[in-house]
């Protein structure tokens, strides 16, 4: 990335900005960030040094991040915690075990000592592919796992999240402009279609480097997806393990009006056309 002003606040104020439901967000590299997220994103980009053994889990918010973290942690550490009762997942949130890069480790411009974290490193991020540093994309053998989810479910999950946290009143769920902004792509880390397509196209070019998963596929057949994950990570399941065995899709119909769902479906079809990426819309 190009050199930034020494004063991040000055740099942020020079970027194109919009008011997104009461929060000021700025456009950078074609994507939208609030000040805190962008500061962490840039610091991470400029200071992170990837190891060949690193694993990066990438998602749009509300796309199955917690689930992907739990599955990946379990697969990687299944030999260490062969007794499920010993698994740290029973006592810790997956976000504690697999930290976010831009909103935790590099939050507000701090630079952590990554080497002090036990290997193998598993990190997560919502940062678009187009904003990842070359230390991940080119200079190392680290692997990236991306999971996408159809936009109707993402928006629905986001709205439930804001409602549960008291950030929006029930009577303003449709009237605060969030739906229109989401369809325009003017949301944190958005547009969602460019976020998905960045990782999708990269996975087609380099499938050994980037694994592209779909949330809906995971819901339908978690065993097959776990096997795919394990093989990609170089720790496939043994015949013995396979013999032993190892958000609700469609919820948007209870939340979005038919016209809203139809409109957002048309946005997805338009943005993903000719890419080869198809998402299950109705579950």
Phi and psi in degrees as a GROMACS rama.xvg file:
@    title "Ramachandran Plot"
@    xaxis  label "Phi"
@    yaxis  label "Psi"
@TYPE xy
-67.8324  160.009  UNK-2
-63.0638  138.316  UNK-3
-101.089  159.769  UNK-4
-61.281  150.589  UNK-5
-60.3211  -34.7848  UNK-6
-94.3509  109.199  UNK-7
-62.6276  -37.747  UNK-8
-60.7163  -39.6663  UNK-9
-64.3428  -43.1335  UNK-10
-60.5067  -44.4006  UNK-11
-63.1109  -40.4694  UNK-12
-66.9393  -20.545  UNK-13
-84.3797  -9.78001  UNK-14
-83.3765  155.458  UNK-15
-59.2089  133.293  UNK-16
-128.253  155.552  UNK-17
-143.507  156.525  UNK-18
-93.695  114.512  UNK-19
-110.205  96.2851  UNK-20
53.8194  43.5046  UNK-21
91.6795  -3.38746  UNK-22
-116.29  130.771  UNK-23
-80.4626  123.859  UNK-24
-123.813  151.446  UNK-25
-123.265  149.431  UNK-26
-91.8395  127.437  UNK-27
-141.006  124.408  UNK-28
56.6759  30.053  UNK-29
86.7993  2.20125  UNK-30
-125.187  163.825  UNK-31
-109.551  134.305  UNK-32
-140.902  146.757  UNK-33
-82.2799  174.861  UNK-34
-61.2838  -43.8074  UNK-35
-63.7762  -44.3694  UNK-36
-65.1157  -41.4513  UNK-37
-68.4228  -37.7189  UNK-38
-60.8727  -46.9022  UNK-39
-65.0602  -37.4472  UNK-40
-63.3234  -45.5537  UNK-41
-69.1312  -40.7889  UNK-42
-62.7909  -44.5722  UNK-43
-58.966  -47.2883  UNK-44
-58.5732  -41.4199  UNK-45
-82.3739  -19.154  UNK-46
-121.241  -18.409  UNK-47
-72.2217  135.168  UNK-48
-121.769  111.877  UNK-49
-80.6296  146.188  UNK-50
-100.183  158.399  UNK-51
-60.9735  -28.2431  UNK-52
-89.0016  -1.9996  UNK-53
-67.6208  149.736  UNK-54
-126.359  126.374  UNK-55
-112.985  122.653  UNK-56
-99.9788  119.965  UNK-57
-119.462  138.271  UNK-58
-153.896  160.384  UNK-59
-78.4529  151.112  UNK-60
-55.5744  143.269  UNK-61
65.5162  34.9467  UNK-62
-115.129  14.0242  UNK-63
103.705  23.9171  UNK-64
-59.8582  -48.1702  UNK-65
-62.2037  -42.9955  UNK-66
-62.8947  -45.5257  UNK-67
-61.515  -39.4659  UNK-68
-62.9248  -45.5263  UNK-69
-63.5608  -43.4635  UNK-70
-64.6458  -46.3502  UNK-71
-64.591  -44.3937  UNK-72
-60.6291  -43.1443  UNK-73
-64.7272  -41.8754  UNK-74
-65.8807  -47.8492  UNK-75
-64.395  -36.7036  UNK-76
-106.266  18.149  UNK-77
-67.5163  -24.9424  UNK-78
-75.8077  -35.3081  UNK-79
-71.6554  -43.5233  UNK-80
-111.309  62.4515  UNK-81
-63.7459  -28.7402  UNK-82
-91.1872  114.611  UNK-83
-58.6562  -25.7197  UNK-84
-69.3119  -14.2044  UNK-85
-94.5644  -6.17476  UNK-86
-65.2847  132.871  UNK-87
-61.2091  -18.8918  UNK-88
-65.1047  -20.0687  UNK-89
-74.8421  -19.9098  UNK-90
-122.662  -5.09642  UNK-91
-134.048  145.229  UNK-92
-68.1108  139.309  UNK-93
-53.1926  -27.9791  UNK-94
-69.3382  -23.2448  UNK-95
-77.2662  -34.0236  UNK-96
-80.5364  -30.6195  UNK-97
-127.459  94.5147  UNK-98
-75.4728  152.029  UNK-99
-74.3927  143.034  UNK-100
-75.8785  -57.4143  UNK-101
-78.571  -24.191  UNK-102
-109.194  6.02125  UNK-103
-136.385  -71.937  UNK-104
-64.3858  -40.8588  UNK-105
-110.333  22.7428  UNK-106
-58.8165  134.501  UNK-107
55.5069  32.2088  UNK-108
85.5865  3.28867  UNK-109
-75.6862  150.95  UNK-110
-120.096  106.861  UNK-111
-81.2288  164.892  UNK-112
-89.9378  90.8754  UNK-113
-61.0035  -34.3521  UNK-114
-66.8585  -15.8255  UNK-115
-80.5449  -10.0905  UNK-116
-85.8986  129.733  UNK-117
-57.8081  143.359  UNK-118
-89.4307  157.295  UNK-119
-75.258  142.703  UNK-120
-77.4408  130.234  UNK-121
-123.801  117.179  UNK-122
-120.821  162.201  UNK-123
-129.829  160.033  UNK-124
-159.019  153.395  UNK-125
-104.11  4.74234  UNK-126
-66.8979  135.979  UNK-127
-61.5104  152.723  UNK-128
-54.4409  -39.7155  UNK-129
-65.0719  -14.1991  UNK-130
-109.097  3.4388  UNK-131
-73.9005  149.168  UNK-132
-77.9245  156.56  UNK-133
-62.842  -23.3081  UNK-134
-61.8098  -26.2508  UNK-135
-88.7921  -46.9917  UNK-136
-77.0336  -34.0051  UNK-137
-125.308  -44.1787  UNK-138
-86.1138  -2.14377  UNK-139
-141.884  168.966  UNK-140
-96.4456  15.528  UNK-141
-62.9367  152.909  UNK-142
-109.467  149.939  UNK-143
-121.726  131.39  UNK-144
-117.336  125.346  UNK-145
-119.77  136.338  UNK-146
-123.261  131.648  UNK-147
-115.339  163.97  UNK-148
-144.387  146.723  UNK-149
-64.8794  147.982  UNK-150
-63.7171  -30.2947  UNK-151
-61.557  -42.5936  UNK-152
-72.067  -35.5033  UNK-153
-61.7165  -48.9811  UNK-154
-62.5998  -43.3515  UNK-155
-60.26  -45.4826  UNK-156
-63.9221  -39.5424  UNK-157
-61.811  -41.8747  UNK-158
-69.0987  -39.7562  UNK-159
-60.915  -39.8246  UNK-160
-63.3693  -45.018  UNK-161
-67.8048  -34.772  UNK-162
-66.6699  -45.6728  UNK-163
-62.7457  -31.8024  UNK-164
-89.9498  4.27915  UNK-165
73.849  19.036  UNK-166
-86.6494  -10.2734  UNK-167
-146.985  144.265  UNK-168
-84.0734  146.833  UNK-169
-54.2891  -34.5223  UNK-170
-79.125  -2.55225  UNK-171
-118.725  16.9641  UNK-172
-58.7915  -33.973  UNK-173
-104.532  -7.7402  UNK-174
-110.357  2.08369  UNK-175
-93.3728  4.94804  UNK-176
87.1512  -2.33015  UNK-177
-63.4623  -38.6628  UNK-178
-63.8932  -46.3739  UNK-179
-62.3607  -42.2614  UNK-180
-63.4653  -40.1588  UNK-181
-63.1112  -44.043  UNK-182
-65.5116  -30.0531  UNK-183
-77.6472  -16.8568  UNK-184
91.1689  6.07207  UNK-185
-92.2014  70.3247  UNK-186
-140.064  165.918  UNK-187
-51.2247  127.863  UNK-188
68.2286  2.18975  UNK-189
-86.2491  170.664  UNK-190
-72.2327  144.507  UNK-191
-63.858  -33.4339  UNK-192
-69.8154  -38.0291  UNK-193
-69.2854  -34.2426  UNK-194
-61.9635  -51.4281  UNK-195
-62.3565  -47.2915  UNK-196
-67.25  -30.9978  UNK-197
-59.8859  -48.1162  UNK-198
-74.3093  -35.5796  UNK-199
-61.0548  -50.912  UNK-200
-65.6667  -36.5291  UNK-201
-66.459  -36.6867  UNK-202
-68.1796  -31.5944  UNK-203
-69.7018  -36.9798  UNK-204
-75.4113  -33.9887  UNK-205
-141.39  72.1572  UNK-206
-65.9597  -19.4781  UNK-207
-79.713  -17.5064  UNK-208
-97.1302  -36.83  UNK-209
-129.862  123.526  UNK-210
-103.507  125.608  UNK-211
-107.446  117.874  UNK-212
-116.25  158.79  UNK-213
-117.126  132.403  UNK-214
-56.113  -41.6632  UNK-215
-64.7926  -36.6195  UNK-216
-65.377  -38.2678  UNK-217
-64.1964  -39.9685  UNK-218
-66.3793  -37.2548  UNK-219
-76.1804  -37.5917  UNK-220
-148.788  78.2755  UNK-221
-65.5829  -32.0332  UNK-222
-63.8893  -46.9497  UNK-223
-63.025  -39.5409  UNK-224
-67.2357  -37.216  UNK-225
-64.9387  -39.9759  UNK-226
-63.4791  -41.3058  UNK-227
-63.7868  -42.0751  UNK-228
-60.6401  -48.1628  UNK-229
-62.7586  -42.4469  UNK-230
-64.319  -41.7901  UNK-231
-62.5001  -36.3651  UNK-232
-82.4542  -1.55798  UNK-233
78.794  21.8084  UNK-234
-138.713  55.5739  UNK-235
-58.5585  156.731  UNK-236
-74.461  140.918  UNK-237
-75.942  161.54  UNK-238
-54.131  -36.6191  UNK-239
-65.7289  -43.5923  UNK-240
-63.1797  -39.6394  UNK-241
-66.1446  -37.0766  UNK-242
-69.8237  -27.2003  UNK-243
-78.4403  -19.2187  UNK-244
84.1295  146.834  UNK-245
-78.3344  127.898  UNK-248
-67.8697  138.417  UNK-249
89.1504  0.257491  UNK-250
-66.1308  -20.3019  UNK-251
-62.1172  -26.7028  UNK-252
-66.0839  -19.4813  UNK-253
-91.7482  -1.54628  UNK-254
-123.877  -48.8437  UNK-255
-85.6086  144.325  UNK-256
-69.5325  156.449  UNK-257
-54.0647  -39.5297  UNK-258
-69.3702  -35.9035  UNK-259
-65.6145  -45.7934  UNK-260
-61.8128  -43.0841  UNK-261
-63.1429  -41.7024  UNK-262
-64.349  -44.8569  UNK-263
-68.0293  -33.6012  UNK-264
-60.9437  -41.3515  UNK-265
-66.5772  -34.0323  UNK-266
-63.9161  -45.5903  UNK-267
-61.0672  -46.5207  UNK-268
-61.7727  -40.7277  UNK-269
-66.9039  -45.2669  UNK-270
-73.9705  -28.1606  UNK-271
-98.7923  -2.40036  UNK-272
-61.4061  144.041  UNK-273
67.9632  2.23687  UNK-274
-89.5338  -19.8333  UNK-275
86.7973  -5.93372  UNK-276
-90.7544  122.049  UNK-277
-125.011  138.342  UNK-278
-118.861  141.648  UNK-279
-72.5193  116.207  UNK-280
-85.8767  -38.3214  UNK-281
-105.905  5.80966  UNK-282
